[in-house]
Amino acid sequence: MNGSARGTALVMLVGGLPLLGISMYLSSRGSIRARVAWLGAVAYFLYNSVMFILGTPFNELYLVYEAMACLSIWSTVLVIRTIDLDSFRGRFSNALPARAIAVYMLVIVALNSFVWLSGVIQGLFNASNPAFLKGTGLTNLPTYDQDLAFWLPLAAIAAIWMWRGQVWGQLITGAMLVYWIVEGVGVAVDQWMGGAADPTSTVASAAMSPVFLAIAVIGLVPLFFYMRNLDERDRQ
């Protein structure tokens, strides 16, 4: 698990921070696509700050993790406040495959929910020693905690709103697509480094790295069509 955490931190450093910085800079130049990417980047940092806060023992970087969570939350609030939602709705081309993107998101939500709930439900029959915690050294799994309570419901609602053409769905969907791609790369690297740290691990394996990289690459397809049909100019 230490190896996995280092893998996550590495991707945050070499991938997440540049994405955040570049999207902030381009947003300051007026790019609406960059503002969507900015939201996706802070979602990625918020998710993983929770992982570090709840999934690692208390250590010298605790206040850094807390600052990362705090800044991610307030950045999300402030970025959304800078977006004119009426104008944002008018920036999308009629060629946007909104329903196809919504279906893609719902498939991801359904698959994640099935896997997570399968582990939880099995664990309920052996709550003192659930199988999904074996080999982690944790007393609970922050992945399940935040995904089931917040991220998966948010993605599902955004997909439904996207299907209906509602502007909040369009905005959240774009941010989630960015976040999922970076997270896919992060999981691929954390599986590789976790497996390298402990080749006998049952929770981290380099064999899973190509799978998550493939998921990240697949995620580029809906993001491409989303960004392609999001005009930098107000179409109204």
C-alpha positions as CSV (number, residue, x, y, z in Angstrom):
1,M,0.0,0.0,0.0
2,N,2.9,2.4,0.6
3,G,4.1,1.6,-3.0
4,S,0.6,2.4,-4.3
5,A,0.5,5.7,-2.4
6,R,3.8,6.7,-3.9
7,G,2.5,5.8,-7.3
8,T,-0.5,8.0,-6.8
9,A,1.7,10.9,-5.5
10,L,4.0,10.5,-8.5
11,V,1.1,10.9,-11.0
12,M,-0.2,13.9,-9.0
13,L,3.2,15.5,-9.2
14,V,4.1,14.9,-12.9
15,G,0.5,14.8,-14.3
16,G,-2.0,16.4,-12.0
17,L,0.0,19.5,-11.1
18,P,0.9,20.4,-14.7
19,L,-2.7,19.8,-15.8
20,L,-3.9,22.1,-13.0
21,G,-1.3,24.8,-13.7
22,I,-1.9,24.8,-17.5
23,S,-5.7,24.8,-17.2
24,M,-5.5,27.7,-14.7
25,Y,-3.3,29.7,-17.0
26,L,-5.5,29.1,-20.1
27,S,-8.6,29.9,-18.1
28,S,-7.0,33.2,-17.3
29,R,-6.7,33.8,-21.0
30,G,-10.5,33.2,-21.4
31,S,-10.6,29.5,-22.4
32,I,-13.8,27.8,-21.3
33,R,-12.5,24.3,-22.2
34,A,-9.6,25.0,-19.8
35,R,-12.0,25.9,-17.1
36,V,-13.7,22.5,-17.4
37,A,-10.3,20.9,-17.3
38,W,-9.5,23.0,-14.2
39,L,-12.6,21.6,-12.5
40,G,-11.6,18.0,-13.5
41,A,-8.1,18.6,-12.0
42,V,-9.4,19.8,-8.7
43,A,-11.8,16.9,-8.5
44,Y,-8.8,14.6,-9.0
45,F,-6.8,16.3,-6.2
46,L,-9.9,16.3,-3.9
47,Y,-10.4,12.6,-4.4
48,N,-6.8,11.7,-3.7
49,S,-6.4,14.1,-0.8
50,V,-9.2,12.0,0.9
51,M,-7.2,8.9,0.0
52,F,-4.1,10.3,1.7
53,I,-6.0,11.6,4.7
54,L,-7.9,8.4,5.4
55,G,-5.8,5.8,3.7
56,T,-2.3,6.5,5.2
57,P,-1.1,6.5,8.8
58,F,-0.7,9.9,10.3
59,N,2.6,11.4,9.1
60,E,4.6,14.6,8.6
61,L,2.6,15.5,5.4
62,Y,-0.8,15.4,7.2
63,L,-1.3,19.2,7.0
64,V,-0.3,19.1,3.3
65,Y,-3.1,16.5,2.7
66,E,-5.6,18.7,4.6
67,A,-4.5,21.8,2.6
68,M,-4.9,19.9,-0.6
69,A,-8.5,18.9,0.3
70,C,-9.3,22.4,1.5
71,L,-7.9,24.1,-1.6
72,S,-9.7,21.6,-3.9
73,I,-13.1,22.2,-2.3
74,W,-12.8,26.0,-2.4
75,S,-11.3,26.0,-5.9
76,T,-14.3,24.1,-7.1
77,V,-16.7,26.6,-5.6
78,L,-14.7,29.6,-6.9
79,V,-14.3,28.2,-10.5
80,I,-18.0,27.4,-10.8
81,R,-18.8,31.0,-9.7
82,T,-16.8,32.3,-12.6
83,I,-18.8,30.3,-15.2
84,D,-21.9,32.0,-16.7
85,L,-24.1,28.9,-17.0
86,D,-26.5,30.4,-19.6
87,S,-23.5,31.3,-21.8
88,F,-22.0,27.9,-21.2
89,R,-25.1,26.1,-22.4
90,G,-25.0,28.1,-25.6
91,R,-21.4,27.1,-26.4
92,F,-22.2,23.5,-27.3
93,S,-22.7,22.4,-30.9
94,N,-25.8,20.5,-31.9
95,A,-23.4,17.7,-33.0
96,L,-22.5,17.0,-29.4
97,P,-23.2,13.3,-28.8
98,A,-24.7,14.1,-25.4
99,R,-26.6,10.9,-24.9
100,A,-23.7,8.7,-26.0
101,I,-21.5,10.4,-23.5
102,A,-24.2,10.0,-20.8
103,V,-24.5,6.3,-21.5
104,Y,-20.7,5.9,-21.3
105,M,-20.8,7.6,-17.8
106,L,-23.6,5.5,-16.6
107,V,-21.8,2.3,-17.7
108,I,-18.7,3.4,-15.7
109,V,-20.9,4.2,-12.7
110,A,-22.8,0.8,-13.0
111,L,-19.5,-1.2,-13.3
112,N,-17.9,0.6,-10.4
113,S,-21.0,0.3,-8.2
114,F,-21.3,-3.4,-8.9
115,V,-17.6,-4.1,-8.0
116,W,-17.6,-1.9,-4.9
117,L,-21.0,-3.2,-3.6
118,S,-20.0,-6.8,-4.2
119,G,-17.1,-6.4,-1.9
120,V,-19.2,-4.5,0.7
121,I,-22.1,-6.9,0.7
122,Q,-19.8,-9.9,1.1
123,G,-18.0,-8.1,3.9
124,L,-21.2,-7.6,5.8
125,F,-21.3,-11.3,6.5
126,N,-17.8,-11.1,8.0
127,A,-17.7,-7.6,9.3
128,S,-14.8,-8.2,11.7
129,N,-12.5,-9.4,8.8
130,P,-14.0,-8.4,5.4
131,A,-12.1,-9.8,2.4
132,F,-11.8,-6.4,0.7
133,L,-9.5,-5.2,3.5
134,K,-7.1,-8.1,3.6
135,G,-3.6,-7.1,2.6
136,T,-4.4,-3.3,2.9
137,G,-3.5,-2.7,6.6
138,L,-6.6,-0.5,6.7
139,T,-9.7,-0.6,9.0
140,N,-11.9,0.8,6.2
141,L,-11.5,1.6,2.5
142,P,-11.6,5.3,1.5
143,T,-12.2,4.3,-2.1
144,Y,-15.5,2.7,-1.1
145,D,-16.3,5.5,1.4
146,Q,-16.2,8.4,-1.0
147,D,-17.2,6.7,-4.2
148,L,-20.4,5.2,-2.9
149,A,-21.3,8.4,-0.9
150,F,-20.4,11.1,-3.4
151,W,-18.5,10.5,-6.6
152,L,-20.6,7.7,-8.2
153,P,-24.0,9.4,-7.3
154,L,-22.6,12.7,-8.7
155,A,-21.5,11.0,-11.9
156,A,-24.9,9.3,-12.3
157,I,-26.9,12.5,-11.7
158,A,-24.6,14.4,-14.1
159,A,-25.1,11.7,-16.8
160,I,-28.9,12.0,-16.4
161,W,-28.8,15.7,-16.6
162,M,-26.5,15.4,-19.6
163,W,-29.0,13.1,-21.3
164,R,-31.7,15.8,-20.7
165,G,-29.5,18.6,-22.0
166,Q,-29.3,20.4,-18.7
167,V,-26.4,22.7,-18.2
168,W,-25.3,21.4,-14.9
169,G,-25.0,18.0,-16.4
170,Q,-22.9,19.4,-19.3
171,L,-20.5,21.1,-16.9
172,I,-20.1,18.3,-14.4
173,T,-19.8,15.7,-17.1
174,G,-16.9,17.5,-18.7
175,A,-15.1,17.8,-15.4
176,M,-15.7,14.1,-14.5
177,L,-14.3,13.0,-17.9
178,V,-11.1,14.8,-17.3
179,Y,-10.9,13.5,-13.7
180,W,-11.5,9.9,-14.7
181,I,-8.7,10.0,-17.3
182,V,-6.1,11.3,-14.9
183,E,-7.3,8.9,-12.2
184,G,-7.1,6.0,-14.6
185,V,-3.4,6.8,-15.2
186,G,-2.9,7.2,-11.5
187,V,-4.4,3.8,-10.7
188,A,-2.3,2.2,-13.4
189,V,0.9,3.6,-11.9
190,D,-0.1,2.9,-8.3
191,Q,-0.9,-0.7,-9.2
192,W,2.6,-1.0,-10.8
193,M,4.4,0.6,-7.9
194,G,2.4,-1.3,-5.3
195,G,3.1,-4.6,-7.0
196,A,6.8,-3.7,-7.2
197,A,6.9,-2.9,-3.5
198,D,5.3,-6.2,-2.6
199,P,5.1,-8.8,-5.3
200,T,3.0,-11.0,-3.0
201,S,0.3,-8.4,-2.6
202,T,-3.3,-9.3,-3.3
203,V,-4.4,-5.7,-3.6
204,A,-1.8,-4.3,-6.0
205,S,-0.5,-5.9,-9.2
206,A,1.4,-4.7,-12.2
207,A,-0.8,-6.9,-14.3
208,M,-3.6,-4.5,-13.7
209,S,-1.7,-1.5,-15.0
210,P,-2.4,-2.1,-18.7
211,V,-6.1,-2.5,-17.9
212,F,-6.4,0.9,-16.2
213,L,-4.2,2.5,-18.9
214,A,-6.7,1.1,-21.5
215,I,-9.6,2.6,-19.5
216,A,-7.9,6.0,-19.5
217,V,-7.3,5.8,-23.2
218,I,-10.9,4.8,-23.8
219,G,-12.0,7.8,-21.8
220,L,-10.2,10.1,-24.2
221,V,-12.8,9.3,-26.8
222,P,-15.9,10.9,-25.1
223,L,-13.7,13.8,-23.8
224,F,-12.5,14.5,-27.4
225,F,-16.1,14.8,-28.7
226,Y,-17.1,16.8,-25.6
227,M,-14.3,19.3,-26.1
228,R,-14.6,19.4,-29.9
229,N,-18.2,20.5,-29.6
230,L,-17.6,23.0,-26.9
231,D,-17.0,26.3,-28.6
232,E,-14.6,28.8,-27.1
233,R,-16.9,31.5,-28.3
234,D,-20.4,32.1,-27.0
235,R,-22.7,30.8,-29.7
236,Q,-25.8,32.7,-28.5
